[in-house]
Amino acid sequence: MTNKRLAVGVDLGGTRFRVALCDRQGQRLARAEYPTRPDTGPQMVLDRIAGAIHNLLQAVPVDHQVVGIGLAAPGPLDPWRGVIYTAPNLPGWDNLPLADELAARCGLPVRVGNDANLAAVGEHRLGAGRGTTDMIYVTVSTGVGGGVIANGQLLLGVHGGAGEIGHTVIVPNGPPCNCGKRGCVEALASGTAIARRATEAVAAGYATALARYPQPLTAELVDAAADEGDTVAQAIIDDAAHALGIGLTNLLHLFDPAAIVVGGGVTRSGERWWRELRAEIERRALPFYLRDYRVVPAALGDDAGLLGAALQVLDEGAEA
């Protein structure tokens, strides 16, 4: 009897990395997470990831076979060669052959993909986009990323960089973005952008309860102030939702998806943020695209990228 196929999913972030032993149905037979500690350098981080994977492999049932490792990593990267070009939150990871390095440590084939792209795969197959053929995933957290599912397939583009909604420009000569350009969706709609605007408001002397909040300010604190009725905080949350709404309207017009699935920490801002986001889309989108459009919360939480990473490995062969 042929063993049931499993894959190890890894989601590498600048603060933490997660590992899980997964099957095609999204069941996690074992899962763990650890601090990334990027200050120790890529080789030490890879050693810790390999150690975490070896620990997971102790949980493999005797009638199962682990066929490979899928790794969701921040980009830009080459998903075919498994090379990460640069990662702002991972200093020293420039032009690193991530797949080869991890394969050498673990003795298993490794597939690497952009974290937001693989989260799109996870949500499409197992989460809020299940049952659709055309779907877009957008994550709104420290930054803004995304992935496009077209006709049931992840859209990669010629360089593997498709789906970067966060670095589409919606305000020419707008605020600076971490990418080095100005006016990107990320610079206006991310959690980092919300915190920056709040800090600027306090420094400018606006009458706001934010001045009494713990410093440094975060998007979560701004949301809490907005919930308590602070008008400055409410305006900041509204502006961020409107900026994202413009970006999502552009996606509606470009790809005509059945659903846009939105995840990431900022989506937990509450009903006000969602209401303003949808209102902005409805103000800007052509009526043709609003007939049955859906903008919905992600369903898989922090495990979307990890599950998508495992699925891309399991997809390479037929399930037993």
MIPA-501179 format. One record per residue (C-alpha): residue number from 1; residue in one letter; x, y, z. Coordinates in steps of 0.5 Angstrom, whole numbers, m for minus. Last residue first. Example, Ala and Ser with C-alpha at 12.3 -4.5 7.8 and 13.67 -1.06 7.14 Angstrom:
% MIPA-501179
seq:2&type:S&X:27&Y:m2&Z:14
seq:1&type:A&X:25&Y:m9&Z:16
***
This chain:
% MIPA-501179
seq:320&type:A&X:m3&Y:17&Z:m6
seq:319&type:E&X:m4&Y:24&Z:m8
seq:318&type:A&X:m1&Y:26&Z:m15
seq:317&type:G&X:5&Y:29&Z:m16
seq:316&type:E&X:8&Y:37&Z:m16
seq:315&type:D&X:1&Y:39&Z:m12
seq:314&type:L&X:4&Y:36&Z:m5
seq:313&type:V&X:10&Y:41&Z:m6
seq:312&type:Q&X:5&Y:47&Z:m8
seq:311&type:L&X:0&Y:45&Z:m2
seq:310&type:A&X:6&Y:46&Z:3
seq:309&type:A&X:7&Y:53&Z:2
seq:308&type:G&X:0&Y:55&Z:1
seq:307&type:L&X:m1&Y:52&Z:8
seq:306&type:L&X:5&Y:56&Z:11
seq:305&type:G&X:2&Y:62&Z:7
seq:304&type:A&X:m5&Y:61&Z:10
seq:303&type:D&X:m3&Y:60&Z:17
seq:302&type:D&X:m3&Y:66&Z:20
seq:301&type:G&X:m11&Y:67&Z:19
seq:300&type:L&X:m14&Y:62&Z:15
seq:299&type:A&X:m20&Y:65&Z:14
seq:298&type:A&X:m19&Y:71&Z:10
seq:297&type:P&X:m24&Y:77&Z:11
seq:296&type:V&X:m29&Y:78&Z:5
seq:295&type:V&X:m29&Y:83&Z:m1
seq:294&type:R&X:m34&Y:80&Z:m5
seq:293&type:Y&X:m37&Y:83&Z:m12
seq:292&type:D&X:m44&Y:81&Z:m15
seq:291&type:R&X:m46&Y:87&Z:m19
seq:290&type:L&X:m40&Y:91&Z:m17
seq:289&type:Y&X:m36&Y:90&Z:m23
seq:288&type:F&X:m41&Y:93&Z:m28
seq:287&type:P&X:m42&Y:99&Z:m24
seq:286&type:L&X:m35&Y:101&Z:m25
seq:285&type:A&X:m31&Y:102&Z:m18
seq:284&type:R&X:m30&Y:108&Z:m15
seq:283&type:R&X:m36&Y:110&Z:m10
seq:282&type:E&X:m37&Y:102&Z:m9
seq:281&type:I&X:m30&Y:101&Z:m7
seq:280&type:E&X:m29&Y:107&Z:m2
seq:279&type:A&X:m36&Y:104&Z:1
seq:278&type:R&X:m33&Y:97&Z:2
seq:277&type:L&X:m26&Y:100&Z:5
seq:276&type:E&X:m30&Y:105&Z:10
seq:275&type:R&X:m35&Y:99&Z:12
seq:274&type:W&X:m29&Y:94&Z:13
seq:273&type:W&X:m25&Y:100&Z:17
seq:272&type:R&X:m31&Y:101&Z:22
seq:271&type:E&X:m33&Y:94&Z:23
seq:270&type:G&X:m26&Y:92&Z:26
seq:269&type:S&X:m19&Y:94&Z:26
seq:268&type:R&X:m18&Y:86&Z:25
seq:267&type:T&X:m16&Y:87&Z:18
seq:266&type:V&X:m10&Y:91&Z:20
seq:265&type:G&X:m7&Y:85&Z:22
seq:264&type:G&X:m7&Y:81&Z:16
seq:263&type:G&X:m12&Y:78&Z:11
seq:262&type:V&X:m17&Y:81&Z:5
seq:261&type:V&X:m20&Y:76&Z:0
seq:260&type:I&X:m22&Y:79&Z:m6
seq:259&type:A&X:m27&Y:75&Z:m9
seq:258&type:A&X:m30&Y:73&Z:m16
seq:257&type:P&X:m25&Y:76&Z:m19
seq:256&type:D&X:m25&Y:81&Z:m25
seq:255&type:F&X:m18&Y:82&Z:m26
seq:254&type:L&X:m16&Y:89&Z:m28
seq:253&type:H&X:m22&Y:93&Z:m26
seq:252&type:L&X:m23&Y:89&Z:m19
seq:251&type:L&X:m15&Y:90&Z:m18
seq:250&type:N&X:m16&Y:97&Z:m19
seq:249&type:T&X:m22&Y:98&Z:m14
seq:248&type:L&X:m18&Y:94&Z:m9
seq:247&type:G&X:m12&Y:99&Z:m9
seq:246&type:I&X:m17&Y:105&Z:m9
seq:245&type:G&X:m20&Y:101&Z:m3
seq:244&type:L&X:m14&Y:101&Z:0
seq:243&type:A&X:m13&Y:108&Z:0
seq:242&type:H&X:m20&Y:109&Z:3
seq:241&type:A&X:m19&Y:104&Z:9
seq:240&type:A&X:m12&Y:108&Z:11
seq:239&type:D&X:m16&Y:115&Z:10
seq:238&type:D&X:m22&Y:112&Z:15
seq:237&type:I&X:m17&Y:109&Z:20
seq:236&type:I&X:m13&Y:116&Z:20
seq:235&type:A&X:m20&Y:120&Z:21
seq:234&type:Q&X:m22&Y:115&Z:26
seq:233&type:A&X:m16&Y:117&Z:30
seq:232&type:V&X:m16&Y:124&Z:29
seq:231&type:T&X:m24&Y:124&Z:31
seq:230&type:D&X:m22&Y:120&Z:38
seq:229&type:G&X:m29&Y:116&Z:39
seq:228&type:E&X:m27&Y:110&Z:44
seq:227&type:D&X:m26&Y:106&Z:38
seq:226&type:A&X:m22&Y:110&Z:34
seq:225&type:A&X:m17&Y:110&Z:40
seq:224&type:A&X:m17&Y:103&Z:40
seq:223&type:D&X:m16&Y:103&Z:32
seq:222&type:V&X:m10&Y:108&Z:33
seq:221&type:L&X:m7&Y:103&Z:39
seq:220&type:E&X:m7&Y:97&Z:34
seq:219&type:A&X:m4&Y:101&Z:29
seq:218&type:T&X:2&Y:102&Z:33
seq:217&type:L&X:4&Y:108&Z:37
seq:216&type:P&X:11&Y:108&Z:40
seq:215&type:Q&X:10&Y:110&Z:45
seq:214&type:P&X:4&Y:109&Z:50
seq:213&type:Y&X:m2&Y:113&Z:49
seq:212&type:R&X:m3&Y:120&Z:52
seq:211&type:A&X:m2&Y:124&Z:45
seq:210&type:L&X:m7&Y:119&Z:42
seq:209&type:A&X:m12&Y:122&Z:46
seq:208&type:T&X:m12&Y:127&Z:40
seq:207&type:A&X:m12&Y:135&Z:40
seq:206&type:Y&X:m7&Y:135&Z:34
seq:205&type:G&X:0&Y:138&Z:36
seq:204&type:A&X:4&Y:137&Z:30
seq:203&type:A&X:8&Y:131&Z:34
seq:202&type:V&X:1&Y:128&Z:36
seq:201&type:A&X:m1&Y:128&Z:28
seq:200&type:E&X:6&Y:126&Z:26
seq:199&type:T&X:6&Y:120&Z:31
seq:198&type:A&X:m2&Y:118&Z:28
seq:197&type:R&X:0&Y:118&Z:21
seq:196&type:R&X:6&Y:114&Z:22
seq:195&type:A&X:2&Y:109&Z:26
seq:194&type:I&X:m3&Y:108&Z:20
seq:193&type:A&X:3&Y:108&Z:15
seq:192&type:T&X:6&Y:102&Z:19
seq:191&type:G&X:m1&Y:98&Z:19
seq:190&type:S&X:m1&Y:99&Z:12
seq:189&type:A&X:m6&Y:103&Z:8
seq:188&type:L&X:m2&Y:110&Z:5
seq:187&type:A&X:5&Y:108&Z:4
seq:186&type:E&X:3&Y:100&Z:3
seq:185&type:V&X:m1&Y:103&Z:m3
seq:184&type:C&X:5&Y:106&Z:m6
seq:183&type:G&X:5&Y:114&Z:m6
seq:182&type:R&X:13&Y:115&Z:m6
seq:181&type:K&X:18&Y:110&Z:m8
seq:180&type:G&X:24&Y:107&Z:m4
seq:179&type:C&X:21&Y:100&Z:m3
seq:178&type:N&X:20&Y:103&Z:4
seq:177&type:C&X:15&Y:108&Z:2
seq:176&type:P&X:15&Y:115&Z:2
seq:175&type:P&X:9&Y:119&Z:2
seq:174&type:G&X:5&Y:122&Z:m4
seq:173&type:N&X:9&Y:124&Z:m10
seq:172&type:P&X:4&Y:121&Z:m15
seq:171&type:V&X:m2&Y:118&Z:m10
seq:170&type:I&X:m5&Y:111&Z:m12
seq:169&type:V&X:2&Y:108&Z:m14
seq:168&type:T&X:2&Y:100&Z:m14
seq:167&type:H&X:7&Y:98&Z:m9
seq:166&type:G&X:3&Y:94&Z:m4
seq:165&type:I&X:m1&Y:91&Z:m10
seq:164&type:E&X:5&Y:86&Z:m11
seq:163&type:G&X:1&Y:81&Z:m15
seq:162&type:A&X:6&Y:79&Z:m20
seq:161&type:G&X:14&Y:78&Z:m18
seq:160&type:G&X:16&Y:71&Z:m21
seq:159&type:H&X:20&Y:74&Z:m26
seq:158&type:V&X:15&Y:73&Z:m32
seq:157&type:G&X:9&Y:73&Z:m28
seq:156&type:L&X:7&Y:69&Z:m22
seq:155&type:L&X:m1&Y:68&Z:m23
seq:154&type:L&X:m3&Y:62&Z:m18
seq:153&type:Q&X:m7&Y:58&Z:m22
seq:152&type:G&X:m15&Y:57&Z:m22
seq:151&type:N&X:m17&Y:61&Z:m28
seq:150&type:A&X:m13&Y:67&Z:m25
seq:149&type:I&X:m11&Y:67&Z:m17
seq:148&type:V&X:m7&Y:73&Z:m16
seq:147&type:G&X:m3&Y:74&Z:m10
seq:146&type:G&X:m2&Y:80&Z:m5
seq:145&type:G&X:2&Y:84&Z:m1
seq:144&type:V&X:1&Y:90&Z:4
seq:143&type:G&X:6&Y:92&Z:9
seq:142&type:T&X:7&Y:92&Z:17
seq:141&type:S&X:0&Y:88&Z:16
seq:140&type:V&X:m5&Y:89&Z:10
seq:139&type:T&X:m5&Y:82&Z:6
seq:138&type:V&X:m9&Y:82&Z:0
seq:137&type:Y&X:m11&Y:75&Z:m4
seq:136&type:I&X:m15&Y:76&Z:m11
seq:135&type:M&X:m19&Y:70&Z:m13
seq:134&type:D&X:m21&Y:67&Z:m20
seq:133&type:T&X:m23&Y:60&Z:m20
seq:132&type:T&X:m27&Y:60&Z:m14
seq:131&type:G&X:m29&Y:54&Z:m10
seq:130&type:R&X:m25&Y:56&Z:m4
seq:129&type:G&X:m23&Y:63&Z:m3
seq:128&type:A&X:m25&Y:64&Z:4
seq:127&type:G&X:m20&Y:58&Z:6
seq:126&type:L&X:m17&Y:52&Z:4
seq:125&type:R&X:m16&Y:52&Z:m4
seq:124&type:H&X:m16&Y:59&Z:m5
seq:123&type:E&X:m14&Y:62&Z:2
seq:122&type:G&X:m8&Y:57&Z:2
seq:121&type:V&X:m6&Y:59&Z:m5
seq:120&type:A&X:m7&Y:67&Z:m4
seq:119&type:A&X:m2&Y:65&Z:2
seq:118&type:L&X:3&Y:63&Z:m2
seq:117&type:N&X:3&Y:69&Z:m7
seq:116&type:A&X:3&Y:73&Z:0
seq:115&type:D&X:9&Y:69&Z:2
seq:114&type:N&X:13&Y:69&Z:m4
seq:113&type:G&X:15&Y:62&Z:m6
seq:112&type:V&X:20&Y:57&Z:m5
seq:111&type:R&X:20&Y:50&Z:m6
seq:110&type:V&X:25&Y:45&Z:m3
seq:109&type:P&X:27&Y:38&Z:m4
seq:108&type:L&X:29&Y:34&Z:2
seq:107&type:G&X:36&Y:32&Z:5
seq:106&type:C&X:34&Y:37&Z:11
seq:105&type:R&X:41&Y:41&Z:11
seq:104&type:A&X:42&Y:41&Z:4
seq:103&type:A&X:35&Y:42&Z:2
seq:102&type:L&X:35&Y:49&Z:6
seq:101&type:E&X:41&Y:52&Z:3
seq:100&type:D&X:39&Y:50&Z:m4
seq:99&type:A&X:32&Y:53&Z:m3
seq:98&type:L&X:35&Y:59&Z:0
seq:97&type:P&X:40&Y:61&Z:m5
seq:96&type:L&X:41&Y:68&Z:m2
seq:95&type:N&X:42&Y:74&Z:m7
seq:94&type:D&X:41&Y:78&Z:m1
seq:93&type:W&X:39&Y:75&Z:6
seq:92&type:G&X:44&Y:80&Z:9
seq:91&type:P&X:39&Y:84&Z:13
seq:90&type:L&X:32&Y:80&Z:14
seq:89&type:N&X:26&Y:85&Z:15
seq:88&type:P&X:28&Y:89&Z:8
seq:87&type:A&X:28&Y:82&Z:4
seq:86&type:T&X:33&Y:82&Z:m2
seq:85&type:Y&X:34&Y:77&Z:m8
seq:84&type:I&X:31&Y:71&Z:m5
seq:83&type:V&X:33&Y:65&Z:m9
seq:82&type:G&X:29&Y:59&Z:m10
seq:81&type:R&X:31&Y:57&Z:m17
seq:80&type:W&X:24&Y:57&Z:m20
seq:79&type:P&X:21&Y:62&Z:m14
seq:78&type:D&X:26&Y:67&Z:m16
seq:77&type:L&X:25&Y:72&Z:m10
seq:76&type:P&X:23&Y:79&Z:m8
seq:75&type:G&X:20&Y:78&Z:m3
seq:74&type:P&X:19&Y:75&Z:4
seq:73&type:A&X:19&Y:68&Z:4
seq:72&type:A&X:14&Y:62&Z:4
seq:71&type:L&X:18&Y:55&Z:4
seq:70&type:G&X:15&Y:49&Z:2
seq:69&type:I&X:19&Y:42&Z:4
seq:68&type:G&X:19&Y:36&Z:1
seq:67&type:V&X:15&Y:29&Z:0
seq:66&type:V&X:14&Y:27&Z:7
seq:65&type:Q&X:11&Y:20&Z:7
seq:64&type:H&X:6&Y:17&Z:11
seq:63&type:D&X:4&Y:10&Z:14
seq:62&type:V&X:9&Y:10&Z:20
seq:61&type:P&X:6&Y:17&Z:22
seq:60&type:V&X:11&Y:23&Z:22
seq:59&type:A&X:12&Y:26&Z:29
seq:58&type:Q&X:19&Y:26&Z:29
seq:57&type:L&X:19&Y:30&Z:22
seq:56&type:L&X:17&Y:36&Z:26
seq:55&type:N&X:23&Y:36&Z:30
seq:54&type:H&X:28&Y:35&Z:24
seq:53&type:I&X:24&Y:41&Z:21
seq:52&type:A&X:25&Y:46&Z:27
seq:51&type:G&X:33&Y:44&Z:27
seq:50&type:A&X:33&Y:46&Z:19
seq:49&type:I&X:29&Y:53&Z:21
seq:48&type:R&X:34&Y:54&Z:27
seq:47&type:D&X:40&Y:52&Z:22
seq:46&type:L&X:37&Y:57&Z:17
seq:45&type:V&X:37&Y:62&Z:22
seq:44&type:M&X:44&Y:61&Z:24
seq:43&type:Q&X:46&Y:61&Z:16
seq:42&type:P&X:42&Y:68&Z:15
seq:41&type:G&X:45&Y:72&Z:20
seq:40&type:T&X:44&Y:73&Z:28
seq:39&type:D&X:41&Y:79&Z:27
seq:38&type:P&X:35&Y:76&Z:24
seq:37&type:R&X:33&Y:73&Z:30
seq:36&type:T&X:27&Y:68&Z:27
seq:35&type:P&X:23&Y:67&Z:34
seq:34&type:Y&X:20&Y:60&Z:34
seq:33&type:E&X:13&Y:57&Z:31
seq:32&type:A&X:11&Y:50&Z:32
seq:31&type:R&X:6&Y:45&Z:28
seq:30&type:A&X:5&Y:38&Z:28
seq:29&type:L&X:m1&Y:34&Z:24
seq:28&type:R&X:m3&Y:40&Z:21
seq:27&type:Q&X:m9&Y:38&Z:17
seq:26&type:G&X:m10&Y:43&Z:11
seq:25&type:Q&X:m14&Y:37&Z:6
seq:24&type:R&X:m7&Y:36&Z:2
seq:23&type:D&X:m3&Y:34&Z:8
seq:22&type:C&X:1&Y:38&Z:13
seq:21&type:L&X:7&Y:38&Z:18
seq:20&type:A&X:8&Y:45&Z:20
seq:19&type:V&X:13&Y:50&Z:21
seq:18&type:R&X:13&Y:58&Z:23
seq:17&type:F&X:18&Y:63&Z:23
seq:16&type:R&X:18&Y:69&Z:27
seq:15&type:T&X:20&Y:77&Z:27
seq:14&type:G&X:22&Y:78&Z:20
seq:13&type:G&X:18&Y:72&Z:17
seq:12&type:L&X:19&Y:65&Z:14
seq:11&type:D&X:13&Y:61&Z:13
seq:10&type:V&X:15&Y:54&Z:13
seq:9&type:G&X:10&Y:48&Z:10
seq:8&type:V&X:13&Y:41&Z:11
seq:7&type:A&X:9&Y:36&Z:6
seq:6&type:L&X:5&Y:30&Z:7
seq:5&type:R&X:4&Y:24&Z:2
seq:4&type:K&X:0&Y:18&Z:4
seq:3&type:N&X:4&Y:12&Z:4
seq:2&type:T&X:3&Y:7&Z:m2
seq:1&type:M&X:0&Y:0&Z:0
***
